[in-house]
Amino acid sequence: MENKKTSILGLRTAIYKVGDIEKAKAWYSKAFSSTPYFDEPFYVGFNIGGYELGLMPEDYPTAEKQESVVTLWGVEDIEAVFLHLLILGATENEKPYNVGGELMTATVKDPWGNIIGLIYNPEFKLP
């Protein structure tokens, strides 16, 4: 099978919609131990390990968000990061669990109802 070059370059940005962008900016700064590189009332962007985490204000804020797509942020210690997010006010969605081999995943909900996924995957290497 021929390996064709794809026009899709890979993940660039995960965006979370929030009811209060100022409070969310403060919360995500603590949660991800990072400060925004782009900070405007319509969008706040963080560089998380070379990937963008974006915050956008919701027109009609709701904490009842659909769980149709989950972005998993890579971590070295899933239990510690999971606990860190809970201490900051996230709520448990799925406790850390083994999904095969050494891979572990977990999810929490931020204070605005967005799912934040975590993954420990020692096999994944960036190209």
C-alpha positions in Angstrom: 0.0 0.0 0.0 1.4 3.4 -1.0 1.8 5.9 1.8 0.3 9.1 0.4 1.1 12.5 1.8 -2.0 13.9 3.6 -3.1 17.5 3.5 -4.0 17.3 7.2 -1.0 18.4 9.2 -2.1 17.2 12.6 -3.7 18.6 15.7 -3.2 22.4 16.2 -5.8 23.7 18.6 -8.4 22.4 21.2 -11.0 25.1 22.0 -13.1 25.2 25.1 -16.1 27.4 25.3 -16.7 29.1 28.6 -19.2 31.4 30.2 -16.7 33.7 31.9 -13.5 34.0 29.9 -11.6 36.0 32.6 -12.3 33.3 35.3 -11.6 30.6 32.8 -8.3 32.2 31.8 -7.3 32.2 35.5 -8.4 28.6 36.0 -6.7 27.3 32.9 -3.5 29.2 33.8 -3.4 27.3 37.1 -4.6 24.0 35.7 -2.0 23.9 32.9 0.8 25.9 34.7 0.9 28.3 31.8 0.1 31.9 30.9 -1.7 32.9 27.7 0.4 33.9 24.7 -2.7 35.5 23.1 -5.2 37.3 25.4 -8.2 39.1 23.9 -11.9 39.3 25.1 -12.9 37.1 22.1 -10.2 34.5 22.5 -7.4 33.4 24.9 -4.7 31.1 23.6 -2.2 29.0 25.5 0.8 27.1 24.1 0.7 23.7 25.8 3.7 21.6 24.7 3.5 23.0 21.2 -0.3 22.6 20.9 -2.8 25.4 21.4 -5.5 25.3 24.1 -8.0 28.0 23.2 -10.8 29.6 25.3 -13.7 31.3 23.6 -16.7 33.0 25.3 -20.1 31.4 24.9 -23.0 33.4 23.6 -25.3 31.4 25.8 -23.3 29.9 28.7 -24.2 26.3 29.7 -22.5 23.7 31.9 -24.4 21.0 30.0 -22.0 20.2 27.2 -22.1 17.3 24.8 -19.4 14.7 25.1 -18.9 13.9 21.4 -15.2 14.7 21.0 -12.6 14.4 23.8 -9.1 15.9 23.5 -6.5 14.0 25.5 -3.6 16.0 26.9 -0.4 13.9 27.4 0.9 13.7 30.9 3.7 11.9 32.7 1.8 11.2 35.9 -1.9 10.8 35.3 -2.9 10.3 38.9 -1.1 13.6 40.0 -2.5 15.7 37.2 -6.0 14.2 37.7 -5.8 15.1 41.4 -4.4 18.6 40.6 -7.4 19.4 38.4 -9.9 18.1 41.0 -8.2 20.3 43.7 -8.6 23.3 41.4 -12.4 22.7 41.1 -12.8 20.3 38.2 -15.2 17.4 38.7 -14.4 13.8 38.1 -15.8 12.4 34.8 -13.7 9.2 34.5 -11.1 8.2 37.0 -7.7 7.2 35.6 -7.9 3.7 34.2 -5.8 1.3 32.1 -6.9 1.1 28.5 -4.3 -1.5 27.5 -0.5 -2.1 28.0 0.8 0.9 29.9 -1.7 3.4 28.5 -4.0 5.2 30.9 -6.7 7.8 30.4 -8.9 9.9 32.6 -11.3 12.8 32.1 -12.6 15.7 34.2 -15.1 18.5 33.7 -13.9 22.0 34.0 -16.0 24.5 36.0 -17.8 25.3 32.7 -18.7 21.7 31.9 -16.0 21.0 29.3 -14.4 17.6 29.2 -10.6 17.7 29.7 -9.0 14.4 28.8 -5.7 13.1 30.1 -3.5 10.3 28.7 -0.4 8.6 29.8 1.1 7.0 26.7 4.8 6.1 26.8 4.6 4.7 23.3 3.5 7.9 21.5 6.3 9.9 20.1 6.0 13.1 18.0 7.5 12.9 14.5 
